[in-house]
Amino acid sequence: MTQSTVTIECNATTATGLVSGTPVMTLAGEMPVECLSAGDRLVTGSGARALVAVRSTVLPKTRLVCISPSALGIDQPEEDMRVMPDQGIHIRDWRAKALKGFPEAIIPAQELVDGEYIRFETAFGTRIYTLEFERAEVIYAGSVKLTCAPALINA
């Protein structure tokens, strides 16, 4: 696979994204997010979809949400998973009902923080990857369903 990743070095906070090393389900099996590039086909909630872009950002200091193994269900995630605080997580259990009033919902990771199994961590020099599709999609990363935004269109 050829890499077509855009790297942006900045001090700003990226709203969503996956930390380097996060496993993402593709048609070829799980791959670390940093190995993905535009054109790769990922398994999504609406079938196989091609990535339009992969954006990479290095944040010198940022606050992440760390989700412990099985905190969201059996083997969800399979091991510690770190995401940006605004990363949407597709939840289908009592948390969705309690937080949003529905049996399933997309909930920002920071709203799931309980201080023990899902907690904030400060990280330094973290590379964050934002995956973009033609339209909003739900992907499988570390056995957890996460939202990805549609690609930005420059006018």
Accessible surface in RSA format (square Angstrom, percent):
REM  Atomic radii and reference values for relative SASA: ProtOr
REM  Chains: A
REM  Algorithm: Lee & Richards
REM  Probe-radius: 1.40
REM  Slices: 20
REM RES _ NUM      All-atoms   Total-Side   Main-Chain    Non-polar    All polar
REM                ABS   REL    ABS   REL    ABS   REL    ABS   REL    ABS   REL
RES MET A   1   149.39  77.4  67.43  44.6  81.96 195.1  79.58  67.7  69.82  92.5
RES THR A   2   120.84  85.9 110.65 112.2  10.20  24.3  85.72 115.1  35.12  53.1
RES GLN A   3   109.44  61.2  79.16  57.9  30.28  72.1  53.89 114.7  55.55  42.1
RES SER A   4    60.21  50.9  41.03  54.8  19.18  44.2  51.00 108.6   9.21  12.9
RES THR A   5    43.86  31.2  16.71  16.9  27.15  64.7  16.11  21.6  27.75  41.9
RES VAL A   6    69.95  46.0  65.74  59.5   4.21  10.1  69.95  60.8   0.00   0.0
RES THR A   7    75.25  53.5  46.06  46.7  29.20  69.6  27.61  37.1  47.65  72.0
RES ILE A   8    79.90  45.5  76.51  57.0   3.39   8.2  79.90  57.5   0.00   0.0
RES GLU A   9   116.60  66.9  88.50  67.0  28.10  66.9  61.55 119.1  55.04  44.9
RES CYS A  10    40.18  30.4  25.92  28.9  14.26  33.5  29.51  74.8  10.67  11.5
RES ASN A  11   130.87  90.2 104.29 100.8  26.58  64.0  33.08  79.6  97.78  94.5
RES ALA A  12    67.74  62.3  53.90  83.2  13.85  31.5  65.03  91.6   2.72   7.2
RES THR A  13   103.73  73.8  74.98  76.0  28.75  68.5  44.75  60.1  58.98  89.2
RES THR A  14    30.50  21.7  24.17  24.5   6.33  15.1  24.22  32.5   6.28   9.5
RES ALA A  15    58.06  53.4  48.71  75.2   9.35  21.3  52.54  74.0   5.52  14.6
RES THR A  16    45.65  32.5  44.77  45.4   0.88   2.1  25.35  34.0  20.30  30.7
RES GLY A  17     2.69   3.3   0.00   N/A   2.69   3.3   2.69   7.4   0.00   0.0
RES LEU A  18     5.32   3.0   5.32   3.8   0.00   0.0   5.32   3.7   0.00   0.0
RES VAL A  19    23.07  15.2  23.07  20.9   0.00   0.0  23.07  20.0   0.00   0.0
RES SER A  20    51.30  43.4  34.51  46.1  16.79  38.7  16.28  34.7  35.02  49.1
RES GLY A  21    43.48  53.6   0.00   N/A  43.48  53.6  24.72  67.8  18.77  42.0
RES THR A  22     9.84   7.0   5.24   5.3   4.61  11.0   3.98   5.3   5.86   8.9
RES PRO A  23    37.47  27.3  37.31  34.0   0.16   0.6  37.39  30.9   0.07   0.5
RES VAL A  24     0.00   0.0   0.00   0.0   0.00   0.0   0.00   0.0   0.00   0.0
RES MET A  25    64.54  33.4  64.31  42.6   0.23   0.5  54.58  46.4   9.96  13.2
RES THR A  26     7.16   5.1   4.70   4.8   2.46   5.9   4.70   6.3   2.46   3.7
RES LEU A  27   107.19  59.7  73.77  52.8  33.42  84.0  75.80  53.2  31.39  84.5
RES ALA A  28    89.85  82.6  45.43  70.1  44.41 101.0  59.10  83.2  30.75  81.5
RES GLY A  29    27.26  33.6   0.00   N/A  27.26  33.6  25.54  70.1   1.71   3.8
RES GLU A  30    82.50  47.4  52.00  39.3  30.50  72.6  20.69  40.0  61.81  50.5
RES MET A  31    33.64  17.4  32.48  21.5   1.16   2.8  30.49  25.9   3.15   4.2
RES PRO A  32    55.75  40.6  55.41  50.5   0.34   1.2  55.60  45.9   0.16   1.0
RES VAL A  33     0.03   0.0   0.00   0.0   0.03   0.1   0.00   0.0   0.03   0.1
RES GLU A  34    53.56  30.7  47.72  36.1   5.84  13.9  25.41  49.1  28.15  23.0
RES CYS A  35    54.27  41.1  46.13  51.4   8.14  19.1   8.46  21.4  45.81  49.4
RES LEU A  36     0.35   0.2   0.00   0.0   0.35   0.9   0.00   0.0   0.35   0.9
RES SER A  37     2.79   2.4   2.79   3.7   0.00   0.0   0.30   0.6   2.49   3.5
RES ALA A  38    43.22  39.7  24.33  37.5  18.89  43.0  24.80  34.9  18.42  48.8
RES GLY A  39    48.18  59.4   0.00   N/A  48.18  59.4  31.54  86.5  16.64  37.3
RES ASP A  40    19.33  13.5  14.23  14.2   5.10  12.1   8.46  19.9  10.87  10.8
RES ARG A  41   117.81  49.5 110.48  56.3   7.34  17.5  42.08  57.5  75.73  45.9
RES LEU A  42     0.00   0.0   0.00   0.0   0.00   0.0   0.00   0.0   0.00   0.0
RES VAL A  43    46.61  30.7  46.50  42.1   0.12   0.3  46.61  40.5   0.00   0.0
RES THR A  44     6.75   4.8   0.00   0.0   6.75  16.1   0.00   0.0   6.75  10.2
RES GLY A  45    55.19  68.1   0.00   N/A  55.19  68.1  20.60  56.5  34.59  77.5
RES SER A  46    46.01  38.9  23.65  31.6  22.36  51.5  34.67  73.8  11.34  15.9
RES GLY A  47    35.87  44.2   0.00   N/A  35.87  44.2  32.34  88.8   3.53   7.9
RES ALA A  48    28.03  25.8  14.52  22.4  13.51  30.7  14.72  20.7  13.31  35.3
RES ARG A  49    84.93  35.7  83.56  42.6   1.37   3.3  27.02  36.9  57.91  35.1
RES ALA A  50    42.29  38.9  33.56  51.8   8.74  19.9  33.56  47.3   8.74  23.1
RES LEU A  51     4.32   2.4   0.00   0.0   4.32  10.9   0.00   0.0   4.32  11.6
RES VAL A  52    63.78  42.0  45.84  41.5  17.93  43.2  50.25  43.7  13.52  36.7
RES ALA A  53    16.08  14.8  14.62  22.6   1.46   3.3  16.08  22.6   0.00   0.0
RES VAL A  54     1.02   0.7   0.25   0.2   0.77   1.9   0.25   0.2   0.77   2.1
RES ARG A  55    65.99  27.7  65.71  33.5   0.28   0.7  21.26  29.1  44.73  27.1
RES SER A  56     1.01   0.9   1.01   1.4   0.00   0.0   0.70   1.5   0.31   0.4
RES THR A  57    11.94   8.5  11.94  12.1   0.00   0.0   2.38   3.2   9.56  14.5
RES VAL A  58    27.94  18.4  27.21  24.6   0.73   1.8  27.21  23.6   0.73   2.0
RES LEU A  59     1.70   0.9   1.70   1.2   0.00   0.0   1.70   1.2   0.00   0.0
RES PRO A  60    65.85  48.0  56.09  51.1   9.76  35.5  61.01  50.4   4.84  30.1
RES LYS A  61   136.20  66.4 116.15  71.3  20.05  47.7  59.49  53.5  76.71  81.7
RES THR A  62     9.70   6.9   1.59   1.6   8.11  19.3   8.59  11.5   1.11   1.7
RES ARG A  63   121.07  50.8 115.12  58.7   5.95  14.2  41.33  56.5  79.74  48.3
RES LEU A  64     1.91   1.1   1.91   1.4   0.00   0.0   1.91   1.3   0.00   0.0
RES VAL A  65     0.00   0.0   0.00   0.0   0.00   0.0   0.00   0.0   0.00   0.0
RES CYS A  66     0.00   0.0   0.00   0.0   0.00   0.0   0.00   0.0   0.00   0.0
RES ILE A  67     0.13   0.1   0.13   0.1   0.00   0.0   0.13   0.1   0.00   0.0
RES SER A  68    17.03  14.4  17.03  22.7   0.00   0.0   9.42  20.1   7.61  10.7
RES PRO A  69    69.77  50.8  54.57  49.7  15.20  55.3  54.57  45.1  15.20  94.5
RES SER A  70    56.32  47.6  41.17  54.9  15.16  34.9  26.97  57.4  29.35  41.1
RES ALA A  71    16.79  15.4   0.55   0.8  16.24  36.9   9.65  13.6   7.14  18.9
RES LEU A  72    14.60   8.1   3.39   2.4  11.20  28.2   3.39   2.4  11.20  30.1
RES GLY A  73    30.78  38.0   0.00   N/A  30.78  38.0  29.43  80.8   1.35   3.0
RES ILE A  74   158.85  90.4 142.65 106.3  16.20  39.1 144.70 104.2  14.15  38.4
RES ASP A  75    79.48  55.7  79.15  78.8   0.33   0.8  12.43  29.2  67.05  66.9
RES GLN A  76    74.46  41.6  74.46  54.4   0.00   0.0   2.38   5.1  72.09  54.7
RES PRO A  77     1.05   0.8   0.98   0.9   0.08   0.3   0.98   0.8   0.08   0.5
RES GLU A  78    97.65  56.1  75.41  57.0  22.24  53.0  23.18  44.8  74.47  60.8
RES GLU A  79   120.01  68.9 119.12  90.1   0.89   2.1  36.68  70.9  83.33  68.0
RES ASP A  80    61.33  43.0  43.58  43.4  17.75  42.0  13.86  32.6  47.47  47.3
RES MET A  81     9.83   5.1   5.41   3.6   4.42  10.5   9.83   8.4   0.00   0.0
RES ARG A  82    77.08  32.4  73.13  37.3   3.95   9.4  19.64  26.8  57.44  34.8
RES VAL A  83     0.00   0.0   0.00   0.0   0.00   0.0   0.00   0.0   0.00   0.0
RES MET A  84     0.09   0.0   0.09   0.1   0.00   0.0   0.09   0.1   0.00   0.0
RES PRO A  85    16.57  12.1  16.57  15.1   0.00   0.0  16.57  13.7   0.00   0.0
RES ASP A  86    65.54  45.9  56.34  56.1   9.20  21.7  12.99  30.6  52.55  52.4
RES GLN A  87     5.52   3.1   5.52   4.0   0.00   0.0   0.00   0.0   5.52   4.2
RES GLY A  88     6.21   7.7   0.00   N/A   6.21   7.7   5.04  13.8   1.17   2.6
RES ILE A  89     0.22   0.1   0.22   0.2   0.00   0.0   0.22   0.2   0.00   0.0
RES HIS A  90    34.24  18.7  23.35  16.2  10.89  27.9  12.55  12.9  21.69  25.2
RES ILE A  91     6.39   3.6   4.99   3.7   1.41   3.4   6.39   4.6   0.00   0.0
RES ARG A  92   157.96  66.3 126.65  64.6  31.32  74.6  24.42  33.4 133.54  80.9
RES ASP A  93    45.78  32.1  30.38  30.2  15.40  36.4  38.20  89.9   7.58   7.6
RES TRP A  94   174.72  70.1 162.69  78.7  12.02  28.2 150.41  80.2  24.31  39.4
RES ARG A  95    35.15  14.8  35.09  17.9   0.06   0.1   9.11  12.4  26.04  15.8
RES ALA A  96     0.00   0.0   0.00   0.0   0.00   0.0   0.00   0.0   0.00   0.0
RES LYS A  97   126.21  61.6 118.96  73.0   7.25  17.3  77.72  70.0  48.49  51.7
RES ALA A  98    76.47  70.3  35.10  54.2  41.37  94.1  46.40  65.3  30.07  79.7
RES LEU A  99    82.46  45.9  54.64  39.1  27.82  69.9  56.81  39.9  25.65  69.0
RES LYS A 100    81.24  39.6  61.26  37.6  19.98  47.6  33.36  30.0  47.88  51.0
RES GLY A 101    43.41  53.5   0.00   N/A  43.41  53.5  26.68  73.2  16.73  37.5
RES PHE A 102   129.57  64.8 129.57  80.3   0.00   0.0 129.57  78.6   0.00   0.0
RES PRO A 103   100.77  73.4  92.10  84.0   8.67  31.5  95.70  79.0   5.07  31.5
RES GLU A 104    85.87  49.3  75.87  57.4  10.00  23.8  23.14  44.8  62.73  51.2
RES ALA A 105    16.80  15.4   7.39  11.4   9.41  21.4  16.80  23.7   0.00   0.0
RES ILE A 106    75.84  43.2  58.19  43.3  17.65  42.5  58.19  41.9  17.65  47.9
RES ILE A 107     0.00   0.0   0.00   0.0   0.00   0.0   0.00   0.0   0.00   0.0
RES PRO A 108    35.83  26.1  35.83  32.7   0.00   0.0  35.83  29.6   0.00   0.0
RES ALA A 109     0.17   0.2   0.06   0.1   0.10   0.2   0.17   0.2   0.00   0.0
RES GLN A 110    65.62  36.7  54.07  39.5  11.55  27.5  10.26  21.8  55.37  42.0
RES GLU A 111    79.12  45.4  58.03  43.9  21.09  50.2  32.96  63.8  46.15  37.7
RES LEU A 112    10.92   6.1   0.50   0.4  10.42  26.2   3.93   2.8   6.99  18.8
RES VAL A 113    43.51  28.6  17.62  15.9  25.90  62.4  17.62  15.3  25.90  70.2
RES ASP A 114    86.98  60.9  50.01  49.8  36.97  87.4  43.23 101.7  43.76  43.6
RES GLY A 115    56.31  69.4   0.00   N/A  56.31  69.4  29.17  80.0  27.14  60.8
RES GLU A 116   112.92  64.8 100.79  76.3  12.13  28.9  39.00  75.4  73.92  60.4
RES TYR A 117   123.73  57.8 123.73  70.4   0.00   0.0  85.77  64.5  37.96  46.8
RES ILE A 118     2.16   1.2   2.16   1.6   0.00   0.0   2.16   1.6   0.00   0.0
RES ARG A 119    61.73  25.9  61.73  31.5   0.00   0.0  29.02  39.7  32.71  19.8
RES PHE A 120    74.68  37.4  52.25  32.4  22.42  58.3  52.31  31.7  22.37  64.0
RES GLU A 121    50.35  28.9  42.02  31.8   8.33  19.8  27.97  54.1  22.38  18.3
RES THR A 122    77.58  55.2  51.33  52.0  26.26  62.6  21.27  28.6  56.31  85.1
RES ALA A 123    22.21  20.4  17.80  27.5   4.41  10.0  22.21  31.3   0.00   0.0
RES PHE A 124   144.32  72.2 117.61  72.8  26.71  69.5 117.80  71.4  26.52  75.9
RES GLY A 125    51.98  64.1   0.00   N/A  51.98  64.1  24.35  66.8  27.63  61.9
RES THR A 126    13.14   9.3   7.73   7.8   5.42  12.9   9.67  13.0   3.47   5.3
RES ARG A 127    74.61  31.3  70.62  36.0   4.00   9.5  18.01  24.6  56.60  34.3
RES ILE A 128     0.47   0.3   0.12   0.1   0.35   0.8   0.12   0.1   0.35   0.9
RES TYR A 129    16.38   7.6  16.08   9.1   0.30   0.8   2.67   2.0  13.70  16.9
RES THR A 130    27.72  19.7  26.69  27.1   1.03   2.5  24.01  32.3   3.71   5.6
RES LEU A 131     4.47   2.5   0.87   0.6   3.60   9.1   0.87   0.6   3.60   9.7
RES GLU A 132     6.23   3.6   6.23   4.7   0.00   0.0   0.98   1.9   5.25   4.3
RES PHE A 133     1.56   0.8   1.56   1.0   0.00   0.0   1.56   0.9   0.00   0.0
RES GLU A 134   155.82  89.5 127.03  96.1  28.79  68.6  44.86  86.8 110.96  90.6
RES ARG A 135   129.28  54.3 127.95  65.2   1.33   3.2  60.20  82.3  69.08  41.9
RES ALA A 136    61.60  56.6  51.84  80.0   9.76  22.2  52.19  73.5   9.40  24.9
RES GLU A 137     9.40   5.4   3.54   2.7   5.86  14.0   4.69   9.1   4.72   3.9
RES VAL A 138    34.59  22.8  32.29  29.2   2.29   5.5  32.29  28.1   2.29   6.2
RES ILE A 139     0.28   0.2   0.28   0.2   0.00   0.0   0.28   0.2   0.00   0.0
RES TYR A 140    64.77  30.2  63.74  36.3   1.03   2.7  40.97  30.8  23.79  29.3
RES ALA A 141     0.00   0.0   0.00   0.0   0.00   0.0   0.00   0.0   0.00   0.0
RES GLY A 142     5.72   7.1   0.00   N/A   5.72   7.1   5.37  14.7   0.35   0.8
RES SER A 143    39.90  33.7  22.02  29.4  17.88  41.2  20.30  43.2  19.60  27.5
RES VAL A 144     4.83   3.2   2.93   2.6   1.90   4.6   4.83   4.2   0.00   0.0
RES LYS A 145    58.46  28.5  55.66  34.2   2.80   6.7  30.42  27.4  28.04  29.9
RES LEU A 146     0.25   0.1   0.25   0.2   0.00   0.0   0.25   0.2   0.00   0.0
RES THR A 147    37.19  26.4  32.78  33.2   4.41  10.5  21.75  29.2  15.43  23.3
RES CYS A 148    13.44  10.2   6.94   7.7   6.49  15.3   6.01  15.2   7.42   8.0
RES ALA A 149    58.01  53.3  48.12  74.3   9.89  22.5  52.28  73.6   5.74  15.2
RES PRO A 150    60.16  43.8  56.74  51.7   3.42  12.4  56.74  46.8   3.42  21.3
RES ALA A 151    22.93  21.1  11.87  18.3  11.06  25.2  11.87  16.7  11.06  29.3
RES LEU A 152   131.25  73.1 115.54  82.7  15.72  39.5 117.78  82.7  13.48  36.3
RES ILE A 153   162.71  92.6 130.92  97.5  31.78  76.6 133.65  96.2  29.06  78.9
RES ASN A 154   143.59  99.0 113.91 110.1  29.67  71.5  34.69  83.5 108.90 105.3
RES ALA A 155   151.42 139.2  71.64 110.6  79.77 181.5 106.56 150.1  44.86 118.8
END  Absolute sums over single chains surface
CHAIN  1 A     7999.4       6125.8       1873.7       4610.9       3388.5
END  Absolute sums over all chains
TOTAL          7999.4       6125.8       1873.7       4610.9       3388.5
